[in-house]
Each structure stands twice: as C-alpha cells, then as structure tokens.
Amino acid sequence: MQYARTVRGSTLVERSKEYVQAARVIGVRAAAHHASATCCPTCSGRCWCSRPSRSATAIIIEATLSFLGVGVPPTSPSLGTLIRVGNDFLFSGEWWITIFPGAVLVLIALSVNLLGDWLRDALQSPVAPGDH
C-alpha cells in the first residue's frame, strides 16, 4: 500500500510536468503512452529511495517482537532475542550481553537509513539554472 501511494504520487507529479503537456499540445496520439514511458523511470528512483527506510523499520519491528517473545522462535538467532536474554543479566555486572546486540541493532538501522539517503542523493538529478 505504501509503495502504491509513492508511485501514484510520483506519477501525478510527473504527469503535470511541461514535457507531458507539450506532448499533448503537439498532438501526440499516444500522449498517455509517452507519459508512462517517461514517468516510470523517473518514479522508480523515488520508489528505490523509500525501500531502505522501510527495511530498517521492518528490522526494528522484528527485533521488538522478538524482544517481547512473539517474534521468531527462541531457538532462532535474533537481535531482539539476544537483548531479551541479556536483559536478565544487565544488573549483575554482565552488561555487555545486552549492550552489544542493542548497539548492533542501532548500527544496522542507521546504516540502512544512510544507504537510503545516499541512494536518494545519487538518483536525484540536479537541474541547472535555465535547464527546464
């Protein structure tokens, strides 16, 4: 559903741009085909940029569910399970059992979000002044 909203919003923005309106004005028979052929590559960049942040959210949700005990089975390795098990030893002097999986979870979410920011910057086409 979220991808459909992103694609629809991007397509509506691209459809109102000058090159699509120019194609309609000069009488291109397949203006809709022209619009879809040029809008799809432009919109795909926006969809690719939204994937990493949603992946980071999914990783955090899985860790949260595993921490609460309703995620993956306890025999499967999960950062949430490691944090939950280490939580019992937190005040007994063995704090690293909880801190290291928590730090790894934060680093994974941060790196995936930074990847998404880099991808957005790389796929964003700069427009020079006067180039419309």
The first five atom37 places (N, CA, C, CB, O) and aatype in JSON, in Angstrom:
{
  "aatype": [12, 5, 18, 0, 1, 16, 19, 1, 7, 15, 16, 10, 19, 6, 1, 15, 11, 6, 18, 19, 5, 0, 0, 1, 19, 9, 7, 19, 1, 0, 0, 0, 8, 8, 0, 15, 0, 16, 4, 4, 14, 16, 4, 15, 7, 1, 4, 17, 4, 15, 1, 14, 15, 1, 15, 0, 16, 0, 9, 9, 9, 6, 0, 16, 10, 15, 13, 10, 7, 19, 7, 19, 14, 14, 16, 15, 14, 15, 10, 7, 16, 10, 9, 1, 19, 7, 2, 3, 13, 10, 13, 15, 7, 6, 17, 17, 9, 16, 9, 13, 14, 7, 0, 19, 10, 19, 10, 9, 0, 10, 15, 19, 2, 10, 10, 7, 3, 17, 10, 1, 3, 0, 10, 5, 15, 14, 19, 0, 14, 7, 3, 8],
  "atom_mask": [
    [1, 1, 1, 1, 1],
    [1, 1, 1, 1, 1],
    [1, 1, 1, 1, 1],
    [1, 1, 1, 1, 1],
    [1, 1, 1, 1, 1],
    [1, 1, 1, 1, 1],
    [1, 1, 1, 1, 1],
    [1, 1, 1, 1, 1],
    [1, 1, 1, 0, 1],
    [1, 1, 1, 1, 1],
    [1, 1, 1, 1, 1],
    [1, 1, 1, 1, 1],
    [1, 1, 1, 1, 1],
    [1, 1, 1, 1, 1],
    [1, 1, 1, 1, 1],
    [1, 1, 1, 1, 1],
    [1, 1, 1, 1, 1],
    [1, 1, 1, 1, 1],
    [1, 1, 1, 1, 1],
    [1, 1, 1, 1, 1],
    [1, 1, 1, 1, 1],
    [1, 1, 1, 1, 1],
    [1, 1, 1, 1, 1],
    [1, 1, 1, 1, 1],
    [1, 1, 1, 1, 1],
    [1, 1, 1, 1, 1],
    [1, 1, 1, 0, 1],
    [1, 1, 1, 1, 1],
    [1, 1, 1, 1, 1],
    [1, 1, 1, 1, 1],
    [1, 1, 1, 1, 1],
    [1, 1, 1, 1, 1],
    [1, 1, 1, 1, 1],
    [1, 1, 1, 1, 1],
    [1, 1, 1, 1, 1],
    [1, 1, 1, 1, 1],
    [1, 1, 1, 1, 1],
    [1, 1, 1, 1, 1],
    [1, 1, 1, 1, 1],
    [1, 1, 1, 1, 1],
    [1, 1, 1, 1, 1],
    [1, 1, 1, 1, 1],
    [1, 1, 1, 1, 1],
    [1, 1, 1, 1, 1],
    [1, 1, 1, 0, 1],
    [1, 1, 1, 1, 1],
    [1, 1, 1, 1, 1],
    [1, 1, 1, 1, 1],
    [1, 1, 1, 1, 1],
    [1, 1, 1, 1, 1],
    [1, 1, 1, 1, 1],
    [1, 1, 1, 1, 1],
    [1, 1, 1, 1, 1],
    [1, 1, 1, 1, 1],
    [1, 1, 1, 1, 1],
    [1, 1, 1, 1, 1],
    [1, 1, 1, 1, 1],
    [1, 1, 1, 1, 1],
    [1, 1, 1, 1, 1],
    [1, 1, 1, 1, 1],
    [1, 1, 1, 1, 1],
    [1, 1, 1, 1, 1],
    [1, 1, 1, 1, 1],
    [1, 1, 1, 1, 1],
    [1, 1, 1, 1, 1],
    [1, 1, 1, 1, 1],
    [1, 1, 1, 1, 1],
    [1, 1, 1, 1, 1],
    [1, 1, 1, 0, 1],
    [1, 1, 1, 1, 1],
    [1, 1, 1, 0, 1],
    [1, 1, 1, 1, 1],
    [1, 1, 1, 1, 1],
    [1, 1, 1, 1, 1],
    [1, 1, 1, 1, 1],
    [1, 1, 1, 1, 1],
    [1, 1, 1, 1, 1],
    [1, 1, 1, 1, 1],
    [1, 1, 1, 1, 1],
    [1, 1, 1, 0, 1],
    [1, 1, 1, 1, 1],
    [1, 1, 1, 1, 1],
    [1, 1, 1, 1, 1],
    [1, 1, 1, 1, 1],
    [1, 1, 1, 1, 1],
    [1, 1, 1, 0, 1],
    [1, 1, 1, 1, 1],
    [1, 1, 1, 1, 1],
    [1, 1, 1, 1, 1],
    [1, 1, 1, 1, 1],
    [1, 1, 1, 1, 1],
    [1, 1, 1, 1, 1],
    [1, 1, 1, 0, 1],
    [1, 1, 1, 1, 1],
    [1, 1, 1, 1, 1],
    [1, 1, 1, 1, 1],
    [1, 1, 1, 1, 1],
    [1, 1, 1, 1, 1],
    [1, 1, 1, 1, 1],
    [1, 1, 1, 1, 1],
    [1, 1, 1, 1, 1],
    [1, 1, 1, 0, 1],
    [1, 1, 1, 1, 1],
    [1, 1, 1, 1, 1],
    [1, 1, 1, 1, 1],
    [1, 1, 1, 1, 1],
    [1, 1, 1, 1, 1],
    [1, 1, 1, 1, 1],
    [1, 1, 1, 1, 1],
    [1, 1, 1, 1, 1],
    [1, 1, 1, 1, 1],
    [1, 1, 1, 1, 1],
    [1, 1, 1, 1, 1],
    [1, 1, 1, 1, 1],
    [1, 1, 1, 1, 1],
    [1, 1, 1, 0, 1],
    [1, 1, 1, 1, 1],
    [1, 1, 1, 1, 1],
    [1, 1, 1, 1, 1],
    [1, 1, 1, 1, 1],
    [1, 1, 1, 1, 1],
    [1, 1, 1, 1, 1],
    [1, 1, 1, 1, 1],
    [1, 1, 1, 1, 1],
    [1, 1, 1, 1, 1],
    [1, 1, 1, 1, 1],
    [1, 1, 1, 1, 1],
    [1, 1, 1, 1, 1],
    [1, 1, 1, 1, 1],
    [1, 1, 1, 0, 1],
    [1, 1, 1, 1, 1],
    [1, 1, 1, 1, 1]
  ],
  "atom_positions": [
    [[0.82, -1.19, 0.0], [0.0, 0.0, 0.0], [0.86, 1.25, 0.0], [-0.93, 0.0, 1.2], [0.56, 2.22, -0.7]],
    [[1.94, 1.24, 0.78], [2.81, 2.42, 0.84], [3.52, 2.64, -0.49], [3.83, 2.28, 1.97], [3.7, 3.78, -0.92]],
    [[3.93, 1.56, -1.15], [4.58, 1.7, -2.46], [3.58, 2.22, -3.49], [5.17, 0.35, -2.92], [3.94, 3.02, -4.36]],
    [[2.34, 1.77, -3.4], [1.33, 2.25, -4.35], [1.1, 3.75, -4.18], [0.0, 1.49, -4.15], [0.95, 4.46, -5.17]],
    [[1.08, 4.22, -2.96], [0.93, 5.66, -2.73], [2.12, 6.44, -3.28], [0.77, 5.95, -1.23], [1.96, 7.5, -3.88]],
    [[3.31, 5.91, -3.06], [4.51, 6.59, -3.56], [4.51, 6.66, -5.08], [5.78, 5.86, -3.07], [4.78, 7.71, -5.65]],
    [[4.19, 5.55, -5.73], [4.16, 5.52, -7.19], [3.06, 6.43, -7.73], [3.95, 4.09, -7.7], [3.28, 7.16, -8.69]],
    [[1.9, 6.39, -7.13], [0.78, 7.23, -7.6], [1.12, 8.71, -7.44], [-0.52, 6.89, -6.83], [0.9, 9.5, -8.36]],
    [[1.65, 9.09, -6.29], [2.02, 10.48, -6.07], [3.09, 10.96, -7.04], [0.0, 0.0, 0.0], [3.01, 12.06, -7.57]],
    [[4.1, 10.12, -7.26], [5.17, 10.48, -8.18], [4.65, 10.59, -9.61], [6.3, 9.45, -8.11], [5.05, 11.49, -10.36]],
    [[3.77, 9.69, -9.99], [3.2, 9.72, -11.34], [2.34, 10.96, -11.54], [2.38, 8.46, -11.61], [2.39, 11.58, -12.6]],
    [[1.56, 11.33, -10.54], [0.74, 12.54, -10.66], [1.6, 13.79, -10.79], [-0.2, 12.67, -9.46], [1.25, 14.71, -11.52]],
    [[2.72, 13.83, -10.09], [3.63, 14.97, -10.19], [4.25, 15.02, -11.58], [4.73, 14.9, -9.11], [4.31, 16.08, -12.2]],
    [[4.72, 13.88, -12.07], [5.36, 13.84, -13.38], [4.36, 14.11, -14.51], [6.02, 12.49, -13.6], [4.71, 14.7, -15.53]],
    [[3.13, 13.69, -14.31], [2.11, 13.89, -15.35], [1.8, 15.35, -15.57], [0.85, 13.14, -14.98], [1.36, 15.74, -16.66]],
    [[2.0, 16.18, -14.56], [1.7, 17.59, -14.7], [2.91, 18.41, -15.16], [1.19, 18.14, -13.38], [2.83, 19.64, -15.22]],
    [[4.01, 17.77, -15.49], [5.2, 18.48, -15.94], [5.04, 18.96, -17.38], [6.44, 17.58, -15.81], [4.14, 18.52, -18.11]],
    [[5.92, 19.85, -17.75], [5.81, 20.52, -19.05], [5.99, 19.58, -20.23], [6.83, 21.63, -19.14], [5.32, 19.74, -21.25]],
    [[6.88, 18.6, -20.13], [7.12, 17.74, -21.29], [5.91, 16.88, -21.63], [8.33, 16.86, -21.04], [5.69, 16.56, -22.8]],
    [[5.13, 16.5, -20.63], [3.91, 15.72, -20.91], [2.85, 16.63, -21.52], [3.37, 15.06, -19.62], [2.16, 16.24, -22.46]],
    [[2.73, 17.84, -20.99], [1.77, 18.79, -21.55], [2.17, 19.19, -22.96], [1.66, 20.03, -20.66], [1.3, 19.38, -23.81]],
    [[3.46, 19.33, -23.23], [3.92, 19.66, -24.58], [3.59, 18.54, -25.55], [5.44, 19.92, -24.58], [3.22, 18.8, -26.7]],
    [[3.71, 17.29, -25.11], [3.36, 16.16, -25.98], [1.87, 16.18, -26.3], [3.74, 14.83, -25.32], [1.49, 15.85, -27.42]],
    [[1.04, 16.56, -25.35], [-0.4, 16.65, -25.62], [-0.72, 17.79, -26.57], [-1.17, 16.82, -24.32], [-1.57, 17.65, -27.45]],
    [[-0.03, 18.92, -26.41], [-0.3, 20.1, -27.24], [0.07, 19.84, -28.69], [0.47, 21.32, -26.71], [-0.67, 20.25, -29.59]],
    [[1.2, 19.18, -28.94], [1.6, 18.96, -30.34], [0.83, 17.82, -30.99], [3.09, 18.67, -30.41], [1.02, 17.52, -32.17]],
    [[-0.03, 17.19, -30.22], [-0.92, 16.2, -30.8], [-0.38, 14.8, -30.87], [0.0, 0.0, 0.0], [-0.76, 14.03, -31.76]],
    [[0.49, 14.45, -29.98], [0.98, 13.07, -29.95], [-0.21, 12.17, -29.66], [2.12, 12.89, -28.88], [-0.91, 12.35, -28.67]],
    [[-0.42, 11.18, -30.53], [-1.58, 10.31, -30.36], [-1.52, 9.53, -29.06], [-1.68, 9.35, -31.53], [-2.52, 9.38, -28.35]],
    [[-0.36, 9.05, -28.76], [-0.23, 8.22, -27.56], [0.43, 9.04, -26.45], [0.61, 6.94, -27.86], [1.47, 8.67, -25.92]],
    [[-0.21, 10.15, -26.1], [0.35, 11.0, -25.04], [0.42, 10.25, -23.71], [-0.48, 12.28, -24.88], [1.34, 10.44, -22.92]],
    [[-0.57, 9.4, -23.5], [-0.57, 8.61, -22.26], [0.59, 7.62, -22.27], [-1.91, 7.87, -22.08], [1.24, 7.4, -21.25]],
    [[0.84, 7.02, -23.46], [1.97, 6.09, -23.57], [3.28, 6.84, -23.37], [1.96, 5.37, -24.93], [4.19, 6.35, -22.71]],
    [[3.38, 8.02, -23.96], [4.59, 8.84, -23.8], [4.8, 9.19, -22.32], [4.5, 10.13, -24.65], [5.91, 9.14, -21.81]],
    [[3.72, 9.55, -21.67], [3.81, 9.92, -20.26], [4.25, 8.74, -19.41], [2.47, 10.47, -19.75], [5.09, 8.89, -18.52]],
    [[3.68, 7.57, -19.68], [4.06, 6.4, -18.87], [5.48, 5.95, -19.17], [3.09, 5.25, -19.1], [6.18, 5.48, -18.28]],
    [[5.91, 6.1, -20.42], [7.27, 5.68, -20.78], [8.32, 6.59, -20.16], [7.43, 5.65, -22.29], [9.42, 6.14, -19.84]],
    [[8.0, 7.87, -19.98], [8.97, 8.77, -19.4], [8.77, 8.94, -17.9], [8.9, 10.12, -20.08], [9.73, 9.28, -17.19]],
    [[7.58, 8.73, -17.4], [7.33, 8.88, -15.96], [7.83, 7.69, -15.16], [5.85, 9.08, -15.7], [8.31, 7.85, -14.04]],
    [[7.73, 6.5, -15.72], [8.11, 5.31, -14.96], [9.57, 5.31, -14.53], [7.83, 4.07, -15.78], [9.85, 5.02, -13.37]],
    [[10.52, 5.62, -15.42], [11.91, 5.67, -14.94], [12.13, 6.76, -13.9], [12.86, 5.88, -16.11], [12.94, 6.59, -12.98]],
    [[11.44, 7.87, -14.03], [11.58, 8.95, -13.07], [11.0, 8.55, -11.72], [10.9, 10.22, -13.59], [11.59, 8.86, -10.68]],
    [[9.88, 7.89, -11.72], [9.23, 7.48, -10.47], [9.93, 6.31, -9.8], [7.78, 7.12, -10.73], [9.85, 6.16, -8.58]],
    [[10.62, 5.49, -10.57], [11.27, 4.33, -9.97], [12.38, 4.73, -9.01], [11.84, 3.43, -11.06], [12.64, 4.03, -8.03]],
    [[13.04, 5.86, -9.28], [14.06, 6.34, -8.36], [13.49, 6.67, -7.0], [0.0, 0.0, 0.0], [14.11, 6.39, -5.98]],
    [[12.32, 7.26, -6.98], [11.68, 7.59, -5.71], [11.28, 6.34, -4.95], [10.46, 8.47, -5.94], [11.34, 6.31, -3.72]],
    [[10.86, 5.31, -5.67], [10.48, 4.06, -5.0], [11.71, 3.37, -4.42], [9.76, 3.11, -5.99], [11.65, 2.82, -3.32]],
    [[12.82, 3.39, -5.16], [14.05, 2.79, -4.66], [14.55, 3.5, -3.42], [15.12, 2.78, -5.73], [15.15, 2.88, -2.55]],
    [[14.32, 4.81, -3.34], [14.8, 5.58, -2.18], [13.97, 5.3, -0.93], [14.77, 7.07, -2.5], [14.47, 5.46, 0.18]],
    [[12.73, 4.89, -1.1], [11.9, 4.65, 0.07], [12.08, 3.24, 0.64], [10.44, 4.87, -0.28], [11.66, 2.97, 1.77]],
    [[12.68, 2.35, -0.11], [12.85, 0.98, 0.36], [13.77, 0.83, 1.57], [13.39, 0.15, -0.76], [13.41, 0.12, 2.51]],
    [[14.94, 1.47, 1.59], [15.82, 1.26, 2.76], [15.2, 1.69, 4.08], [17.1, 2.01, 2.57], [15.37, 1.02, 5.09]],
    [[14.48, 2.8, 4.09], [13.88, 3.23, 5.37], [12.81, 2.26, 5.82], [13.29, 4.64, 5.25], [12.64, 2.02, 7.01]],
    [[12.08, 1.7, 4.87], [11.07, 0.7, 5.23], [11.73, -0.61, 5.67], [10.12, 0.45, 4.05], [11.18, -1.32, 6.51]],
    [[12.88, -0.93, 5.11], [13.61, -2.13, 5.54], [14.12, -1.96, 6.96], [14.78, -2.42, 4.58], [14.06, -2.89, 7.76]],
    [[14.63, -0.77, 7.28], [15.1, -0.51, 8.65], [13.94, -0.61, 9.63], [15.76, 0.88, 8.75], [14.11, -1.13, 10.73]],
    [[12.78, -0.12, 9.24], [11.61, -0.22, 10.1], [11.23, -1.68, 10.33], [10.42, 0.54, 9.5], [10.87, -2.07, 11.44]],
    [[11.31, -2.5, 9.28], [10.98, -3.92, 9.41], [11.97, -4.63, 10.34], [10.97, -4.6, 8.03], [11.58, -5.5, 11.11]],
    [[13.25, -4.28, 10.26], [14.26, -4.89, 11.13], [13.98, -4.54, 12.59], [15.69, -4.43, 10.73], [14.05, -5.4, 13.46]],
    [[13.65, -3.28, 12.84], [13.37, -2.85, 14.22], [12.09, -3.49, 14.74], [13.26, -1.32, 14.29], [12.03, -3.88, 15.9]],
    [[11.08, -3.62, 13.9], [9.83, -4.26, 14.32], [10.07, -5.73, 14.65], [8.75, -4.14, 13.21], [9.54, -6.24, 15.64]],
    [[10.88, -6.42, 13.83], [11.17, -7.83, 14.11], [11.93, -7.97, 15.43], [11.99, -8.44, 12.97], [11.64, -8.87, 16.21]],
    [[12.88, -7.08, 15.68], [13.63, -7.14, 16.93], [12.72, -6.85, 18.13], [14.81, -6.14, 16.9], [12.85, -7.47, 19.18]],
    [[11.8, -5.91, 17.95], [10.86, -5.59, 19.03], [9.96, -6.77, 19.34], [10.01, -4.36, 18.67], [9.75, -7.11, 20.51]],
    [[9.42, -7.4, 18.3], [8.56, -8.57, 18.53], [9.33, -9.71, 19.16], [7.93, -9.03, 17.21], [8.8, -10.41, 20.03]],
    [[10.57, -9.92, 18.74], [11.38, -10.99, 19.35], [11.71, -10.65, 20.8], [12.69, -11.2, 18.55], [11.76, -11.54, 21.64]],
    [[11.94, -9.37, 21.1], [12.2, -8.96, 22.48], [10.99, -9.25, 23.36], [12.55, -7.47, 22.53], [11.13, -9.66, 24.51]],
    [[9.79, -9.03, 22.8], [8.57, -9.29, 23.57], [8.22, -10.76, 23.64], [7.42, -8.53, 22.96], [7.35, -11.16, 24.42]],
    [[8.88, -11.58, 22.83], [8.64, -13.02, 22.87], [7.61, -13.51, 21.88], [0.0, 0.0, 0.0], [7.23, -14.68, 21.93]],
    [[7.15, -12.67, 20.98], [6.15, -13.08, 19.99], [6.69, -13.06, 18.58], [4.93, -12.18, 20.07], [5.93, -13.17, 17.62]],
    [[8.01, -12.93, 18.43], [8.63, -12.89, 17.11], [9.04, -14.28, 16.66], [0.0, 0.0, 0.0], [8.26, -15.23, 16.72]],
    [[10.27, -14.37, 16.21], [10.79, -15.66, 15.75], [10.94, -16.6, 16.94], [12.16, -15.47, 15.02], [11.0, -16.14, 18.08]],
    [[11.01, -17.9, 16.7], [11.17, -18.85, 17.82], [12.46, -18.56, 18.6], [11.19, -20.3, 17.29], [13.44, -18.08, 18.03]],
    [[12.46, -18.84, 19.9], [13.65, -18.55, 20.72], [14.91, -19.27, 20.27], [13.37, -18.9, 22.15], [16.01, -18.84, 20.6]],
    [[14.77, -20.35, 19.53], [15.95, -21.07, 19.07], [16.59, -20.41, 17.85], [15.59, -22.51, 18.73], [17.74, -20.71, 17.52]],
    [[15.88, -19.52, 17.19], [16.42, -18.81, 16.03], [17.18, -17.57, 16.49], [15.3, -18.42, 15.05], [16.74, -16.89, 17.42]],
    [[18.3, -17.28, 15.85], [19.06, -16.09, 16.26], [18.34, -14.81, 15.85], [20.47, -16.13, 15.66], [17.92, -14.66, 14.7]],
    [[18.22, -13.9, 16.78], [17.58, -12.61, 16.53], [18.16, -11.6, 17.51], [16.03, -12.7, 16.66], [18.45, -11.94, 18.66]],
    [[18.32, -10.37, 17.06], [18.84, -9.34, 17.96], [17.88, -9.07, 19.11], [19.1, -8.05, 17.19], [18.32, -8.82, 20.23]],
    [[16.59, -9.12, 18.85], [15.61, -8.92, 19.91], [15.68, -9.99, 20.97], [0.0, 0.0, 0.0], [15.56, -9.7, 22.16]],
    [[15.88, -11.24, 20.55], [16.02, -12.34, 21.5], [17.29, -12.18, 22.32], [16.02, -13.7, 20.76], [17.28, -12.41, 23.53]],
    [[18.39, -11.78, 21.67], [19.64, -11.57, 22.4], [19.51, -10.45, 23.43], [20.77, -11.25, 21.42], [20.05, -10.56, 24.53]],
    [[18.81, -9.4, 23.07], [18.61, -8.29, 24.02], [17.74, -8.74, 25.19], [17.96, -7.08, 23.31], [18.01, -8.39, 26.33]],
    [[16.7, -9.53, 24.9], [15.81, -10.01, 25.96], [16.55, -10.94, 26.92], [14.6, -10.74, 25.36], [16.39, -10.83, 28.14]],
    [[17.36, -11.85, 26.39], [18.12, -12.76, 27.24], [19.15, -11.98, 28.05], [18.81, -13.85, 26.39], [19.35, -12.26, 29.24]],
    [[19.8, -11.02, 27.44], [20.8, -10.22, 28.14], [20.21, -9.29, 29.17], [0.0, 0.0, 0.0], [20.91, -8.85, 30.08]],
    [[18.93, -8.98, 29.04], [18.26, -8.09, 29.98], [18.24, -8.69, 31.39], [16.83, -7.8, 29.51], [18.24, -7.95, 32.37]],
    [[18.22, -10.01, 31.49], [18.23, -10.68, 32.8], [19.57, -10.49, 33.5], [17.93, -12.17, 32.64], [19.64, -10.53, 34.73]],
    [[20.64, -10.3, 32.73], [21.98, -10.17, 33.3], [22.46, -8.72, 33.36], [22.96, -10.99, 32.49], [23.63, -8.48, 33.68]],
    [[21.6, -7.77, 33.07], [22.0, -6.37, 32.95], [22.57, -5.82, 34.25], [20.82, -5.53, 32.51], [23.6, -5.15, 34.23]],
    [[21.9, -6.08, 35.37], [22.34, -5.5, 36.65], [23.27, -6.42, 37.44], [21.14, -5.17, 37.49], [23.64, -6.1, 38.57]],
    [[23.64, -7.55, 36.87], [24.54, -8.46, 37.58], [26.0, -8.23, 37.19], [24.16, -9.91, 37.29], [26.87, -9.01, 37.57]],
    [[26.27, -7.2, 36.46], [27.64, -6.89, 36.06], [27.99, -7.36, 34.67], [0.0, 0.0, 0.0], [29.08, -7.05, 34.18]],
    [[27.11, -8.09, 34.02], [27.36, -8.57, 32.66], [26.53, -7.75, 31.67], [27.03, -10.09, 32.54], [25.69, -8.29, 30.95]],
    [[26.79, -6.45, 31.66], [26.01, -5.52, 30.86], [26.24, -5.68, 29.36], [26.35, -4.11, 31.27], [25.37, -5.32, 28.57]],
    [[27.38, -6.22, 28.96], [27.71, -6.33, 27.54], [26.8, -7.29, 26.8], [29.13, -6.76, 27.38], [26.68, -7.22, 25.57]],
    [[26.15, -8.2, 27.54], [25.26, -9.16, 26.9], [24.06, -8.44, 26.26], [24.78, -10.23, 27.92], [23.5, -8.92, 25.27]],
    [[23.66, -7.32, 26.83], [22.55, -6.54, 26.29], [23.03, -5.4, 25.41], [21.7, -5.99, 27.41], [22.43, -5.11, 24.38]],
    [[24.1, -4.74, 25.81], [24.55, -3.53, 25.13], [25.03, -3.81, 23.71], [25.65, -2.87, 25.93], [24.69, -3.05, 22.8]],
    [[25.79, -4.86, 23.5], [26.33, -5.11, 22.17], [25.25, -5.45, 21.13], [27.34, -6.23, 22.23], [25.29, -4.9, 20.03]],
    [[24.28, -6.34, 21.43], [23.21, -6.55, 20.44], [22.38, -5.29, 20.2], [22.29, -7.68, 20.89], [21.93, -5.04, 19.08]],
    [[22.17, -4.48, 21.25], [21.44, -3.23, 21.07], [22.2, -2.26, 20.19], [0.0, 0.0, 0.0], [21.6, -1.58, 19.35]],
    [[23.51, -2.18, 20.38], [24.34, -1.3, 19.55], [24.37, -1.79, 18.1], [25.77, -1.22, 20.1], [24.36, -0.97, 17.17]],
    [[24.42, -3.09, 17.9], [24.4, -3.64, 16.54], [23.06, -3.32, 15.87], [24.64, -5.17, 16.56], [23.03, -2.98, 14.68]],
    [[21.97, -3.42, 16.6], [20.64, -3.08, 16.05], [20.59, -1.62, 15.64], [19.53, -3.39, 17.07], [20.09, -1.29, 14.57]],
    [[21.11, -0.74, 16.47], [21.14, 0.69, 16.14], [22.01, 0.93, 14.92], [21.64, 1.52, 17.33], [21.64, 1.71, 14.04]],
    [[23.18, 0.29, 14.86], [24.08, 0.47, 13.72], [23.48, -0.05, 12.42], [25.39, -0.22, 13.98], [23.67, 0.55, 11.36]],
    [[22.76, -1.16, 12.48], [22.11, -1.69, 11.28], [21.05, -0.72, 10.78], [21.49, -3.07, 11.56], [21.0, -0.4, 9.59]],
    [[20.2, -0.24, 11.68], [19.14, 0.69, 11.28], [19.73, 1.99, 10.76], [18.2, 0.98, 12.46], [19.24, 2.54, 9.77]],
    [[20.78, 2.49, 11.39], [21.42, 3.72, 10.95], [22.07, 3.55, 9.59], [22.46, 4.17, 11.97], [21.94, 4.42, 8.73]],
    [[22.78, 2.44, 9.39], [23.46, 2.24, 8.11], [22.46, 2.04, 6.96], [24.39, 1.03, 8.19], [22.71, 2.51, 5.85]],
    [[21.36, 1.37, 7.22], [20.35, 1.19, 6.16], [19.71, 2.54, 5.82], [19.27, 0.17, 6.6], [19.46, 2.82, 4.65]],
    [[19.44, 3.37, 6.82], [18.88, 4.7, 6.55], [19.89, 5.59, 5.84], [18.43, 5.35, 7.84], [19.5, 6.36, 4.96]],
    [[21.16, 5.51, 6.2], [22.18, 6.29, 5.49], [22.33, 5.82, 4.05], [23.53, 6.18, 6.21], [22.58, 6.63, 3.16]],
    [[22.18, 4.52, 3.81], [22.18, 4.0, 2.45], [21.02, 4.59, 1.65], [22.09, 2.46, 2.45], [21.19, 4.96, 0.49]],
    [[19.86, 4.69, 2.27], [18.71, 5.29, 1.59], [18.93, 6.76, 1.28], [0.0, 0.0, 0.0], [18.55, 7.23, 0.2]],
    [[19.55, 7.5, 2.21], [19.86, 8.9, 1.94], [20.86, 9.04, 0.81], [20.41, 9.58, 3.21], [20.71, 9.91, -0.06]],
    [[21.89, 8.18, 0.8], [22.87, 8.23, -0.27], [22.22, 7.89, -1.61], [24.03, 7.27, 0.01], [22.51, 8.53, -2.62]],
    [[21.35, 6.9, -1.61], [20.67, 6.5, -2.83], [19.78, 7.62, -3.36], [19.83, 5.25, -2.58], [19.73, 7.86, -4.57]],
    [[19.09, 8.31, -2.45], [18.25, 9.44, -2.86], [19.1, 10.54, -3.49], [17.47, 9.99, -1.67], [18.73, 11.11, -4.51]],
    [[20.24, 10.84, -2.87], [21.12, 11.87, -3.42], [21.71, 11.45, -4.76], [22.24, 12.19, -2.44], [21.88, 12.28, -5.65]],
    [[22.03, 10.16, -4.9], [22.64, 9.69, -6.14], [21.63, 9.65, -7.29], [23.23, 8.3, -5.94], [21.98, 9.92, -8.43]],
    [[20.38, 9.31, -6.99], [19.37, 9.21, -8.05], [18.68, 10.52, -8.35], [18.35, 8.19, -7.67], [17.97, 10.64, -9.35]],
    [[18.89, 11.51, -7.51], [18.26, 12.8, -7.73], [19.03, 13.52, -8.82], [18.21, 13.65, -6.42], [20.23, 13.73, -8.7]],
    [[18.33, 13.88, -9.87], [19.01, 14.54, -10.99], [19.01, 16.05, -10.76], [18.32, 14.2, -12.33], [17.95, 16.67, -10.71]],
    [[20.19, 16.64, -10.62], [20.24, 18.09, -10.42], [19.85, 18.83, -11.69], [21.64, 18.52, -9.95], [20.21, 18.42, -12.8]],
    [[19.14, 19.9, -11.53], [18.71, 20.72, -12.67], [19.47, 22.03, -12.59], [17.15, 20.95, -12.67], [19.38, 22.76, -11.6]],
    [[20.21, 22.32, -13.64], [20.98, 23.57, -13.68], [20.02, 24.73, -13.95], [22.1, 23.52, -14.78], [18.98, 24.53, -14.57]],
    [[20.36, 25.93, -13.49], [19.51, 27.09, -13.77], [19.39, 27.31, -15.26], [20.07, 28.35, -13.09], [20.39, 27.32, -15.98]],
    [[18.18, 27.48, -15.72], [17.91, 27.68, -17.14], [17.58, 26.41, -17.9], [0.0, 0.0, 0.0], [17.08, 26.49, -19.02]],
    [[17.84, 25.25, -17.32], [17.5, 23.97, -17.96], [16.15, 23.5, -17.46], [18.59, 22.89, -17.68], [16.06, 22.91, -16.38]],
    [[15.13, 23.75, -18.21], [13.79, 23.33, -17.79], [13.26, 22.26, -18.69], [12.83, 24.5, -17.79], [12.14, 21.78, -18.49]]
  ]
}
